[in-house]
Amino acid sequence: MVSVSLVTFHSSLVTAFVTPTTLRSKDLLGIEPLSSEEISLILDTAESMRSIGDREVKKVPALRGRMIVNLFFEASTRTRFSFETAQKWLSADSLNFAAKGSSVEKGESLLDTARNLQAMSPDLIVIRHGTPGVPHFLARHLKAGVVNAGDGAHEHPTQALLDALTIRRHFGRLAGLRVAIVGDIAHSRVVRSNIWLLTKMNASVIVCGPPTLLPPRMTEMGVAATTDFDEALTGADVVMMLRVQLERQETSRFPSSREYFKRYGLTTARLARARPEAVVMHPGPMNRGVEIASDVADSPRSLILEQVSNGVAIRMAVLYLLLTGKTWEGEA
Amino acid sequence: MTSSLLVRGGKLIDPVAGREAVVDLLLRDGRVAEVGPKLSAEKAEVFDAAGLLVFPGFIDLHAHLREPGREYAETIASGLAAAAAGGFTAVCAMPNTDPVNDSRAICEYIVTKARGVAGTHLYPIGAISKGQRGEEMAEFGEMRIAGAVAVSDDGRWLSNGTLLRHAFEHAGLFRMPLIQHAEDPTLSGGAPMHEGGVSTRLGLSGQPAIAEAAAVARDLLVAEVSGGRLHVAHLSTGRALEVVRQARAKGIAVTCEVTPHHLLLTDEEVSRSGFSTNTKMNPPLRERSDLDALIAGLADGSIDAVATDHAPHHEDEKSVDFNSAPFGIVGLETAAALVYDGLVAPGKLTLSRFAKVFSAGPAKAFGLPGGTLSVGSPADITLFDPKRRWKVASASFLSLSRNTPFEGRELTGAPAATIVGGRVIWRRPDE
């Protein structure tokens, strides 16, 4: 394949001071395997692709004739819509496969799933699955590229990238910022991808949650960890609140939403502990009154809707870079 | 019968007899007839063991041979063939077959099948409770008559304390040890890997080490009050080993085993392999400090045996997501070589301890024949080539299953031949 030789060619020329023009892998399985240069490449590409959404005709022919399969084993609204929008704007053909409730949901061997997909010769698979590692399994068995759209509590790389784009657009940088991530750390794939990304880009991260939702040895990931919300907020430039699903906890982890909100809910009064110019983010969907008060969510300091817009740009950038192996020069 | 075999020129490692020297062994009528330098026996067939290590036959206390019920994953014949190729002269078969081995009839079925193979000895382990349901005791005495050597509910930790107490007491009548898979499910949550830095990083739920240690502690307290003999299956944590040591110091009758994978692989393997389901087993792969404690325990005698926990699964069963995949890996054909290469060669385990944990230790734990090669002992022998370099290739396994996390690993040292009852039942094909 041409793109393979291009990758090899470029990686041999890249120096530490030059942003690479392609990604090294055919897959985006997580942020952990990415270099900071690759992260910058994706963010820069997304930045220049944002304008596609401002056009009257929201379509460029960049991925015409490419087939993408969206394979969602877990329910998703905004992530799936965001990927689909990105695919439409770039003129890719896409198939949606909501595996929830289908024959592959349970029982069918993943290897069979992979072989069946391969038989349709897709160029790229976007997959969400409830178990960590399923995208990695598919990537090993498929010629097509694989984009992880969330694997259990492991990674959700495009979410972290869109969060980073949002932060970078607001502050003009990532390095040196202090980011507090608060909520159900144990079950969150968003937090893990954000930790990899922010630490690679030299931001500092503190994670915070009740002890029952803070897994052991988080600090081995290069972050600070605390159960004290006020400590986490102090000096924060960015406060990222995570969705808490108390009703879905498998064992007794927290007694009630009321008790949670009092201790870990973000209110205007509480936000005063953060830096005066601090912003608030949330990957959605929000539980208003559980982890975040409505007046904070809807305040000018909230970047929550901007995150959603940036999500499409990030997904366009990822799809484009993986499928073409080329730098985005801007297309009419 | 006067069939005899002269095993000539190998280095005998027999710690029970206090021998570690190049000697010949004359085997006659299934027994060791003579041991000494430069034996002559004109009518005997000669096995040239020059350059090989000669061990009392290796005994595996913990294997799953899947028959009856899951013959697509393993049969008694294929499992015993795999055992022979791994240097094992005897294997104890866990009762989690389908139907469960909880009766004399099923024990007899298994023993009859094994007799037809006429290779590695098979000793059945009977279930503690009928159907492994943890409710009613099975007939230990009847199963003993059919050849059962121990009782266990295998993967299901017997949590009912009173039933456990009675089972210890009842098993004592027949001099059978009771084996527990030590895992308190209310602490482990049935999680697919070890709880630690890696599970946190990977977003998988983890079993804390104390799920094992707490279960071992409870079992030992019940063993103490009932005078029972506890054998702890596949010990995997340093914390549980400490508990075993304390109990032994108090005089409680306890033995324990460790698997090669718990000695050689850490939970990082789950990450390094990209979530390979061949890194999923129960107990899960632990961390460096546990490995160090287990290796020390194996070397100092706190751990009695290396056992494989050979758990064949068909590739289809393992080709699913990490959470859904069944626990377990195959081990019979790699165990001895892995421990030799990983611990003996680098000097962490002496040859004498190696011989003990594969033979005399397991023999003593379950009261089995073997464990030494003095005159009159069963002529069950493992011949081992300490210099052979090879690469683990599951495609060449005699087991019907291929689920190993050691695929492609380069090893030095391999079984060369296996002798049972004075007869060579397996020989490395290209030698």
HADDOCK unambig.tbl for C-alpha pairs under 7 A between the chains (distance, minus, plus):
assign (segid A and resid 109 and name CA) (segid B and resid 316 and name CA) 6.52 0.50 0.50
assign (segid A and resid 109 and name CA) (segid B and resid 319 and name CA) 5.74 0.50 0.50
assign (segid A and resid 109 and name CA) (segid B and resid 320 and name CA) 5.21 0.50 0.50
assign (segid A and resid 110 and name CA) (segid B and resid 319 and name CA) 5.92 0.50 0.50
assign (segid A and resid 110 and name CA) (segid B and resid 320 and name CA) 4.98 0.50 0.50
assign (segid A and resid 110 and name CA) (segid B and resid 321 and name CA) 6.92 0.50 0.50
assign (segid A and resid 111 and name CA) (segid B and resid 319 and name CA) 5.85 0.50 0.50
assign (segid A and resid 131 and name CA) (segid B and resid 321 and name CA) 6.43 0.50 0.50
assign (segid A and resid 131 and name CA) (segid B and resid 322 and name CA) 6.64 0.50 0.50
assign (segid A and resid 131 and name CA) (segid B and resid 323 and name CA) 6.22 0.50 0.50
assign (segid A and resid 132 and name CA) (segid B and resid 202 and name CA) 6.97 0.50 0.50
assign (segid A and resid 132 and name CA) (segid B and resid 203 and name CA) 6.69 0.50 0.50
assign (segid A and resid 132 and name CA) (segid B and resid 204 and name CA) 6.61 0.50 0.50
assign (segid A and resid 133 and name CA) (segid B and resid 274 and name CA) 6.71 0.50 0.50
assign (segid A and resid 133 and name CA) (segid B and resid 275 and name CA) 5.37 0.50 0.50
assign (segid A and resid 134 and name CA) (segid B and resid 321 and name CA) 5.86 0.50 0.50
assign (segid A and resid 136 and name CA) (segid B and resid 274 and name CA) 6.32 0.50 0.50
assign (segid A and resid 152 and name CA) (segid B and resid 203 and name CA) 6.86 0.50 0.50
assign (segid A and resid 153 and name CA) (segid B and resid 203 and name CA) 4.36 0.50 0.50
assign (segid A and resid 153 and name CA) (segid B and resid 204 and name CA) 6.79 0.50 0.50
assign (segid A and resid 154 and name CA) (segid B and resid 202 and name CA) 5.01 0.50 0.50
assign (segid A and resid 154 and name CA) (segid B and resid 203 and name CA) 4.26 0.50 0.50
assign (segid A and resid 215 and name CA) (segid B and resid 200 and name CA) 6.12 0.50 0.50
assign (segid A and resid 216 and name CA) (segid B and resid 196 and name CA) 6.55 0.50 0.50
assign (segid A and resid 216 and name CA) (segid B and resid 197 and name CA) 6.92 0.50 0.50
assign (segid A and resid 216 and name CA) (segid B and resid 200 and name CA) 6.77 0.50 0.50
assign (segid A and resid 217 and name CA) (segid B and resid 196 and name CA) 6.83 0.50 0.50
assign (segid A and resid 217 and name CA) (segid B and resid 197 and name CA) 5.36 0.50 0.50
assign (segid A and resid 218 and name CA) (segid B and resid 200 and name CA) 6.75 0.50 0.50
assign (segid A and resid 220 and name CA) (segid B and resid 197 and name CA) 6.59 0.50 0.50
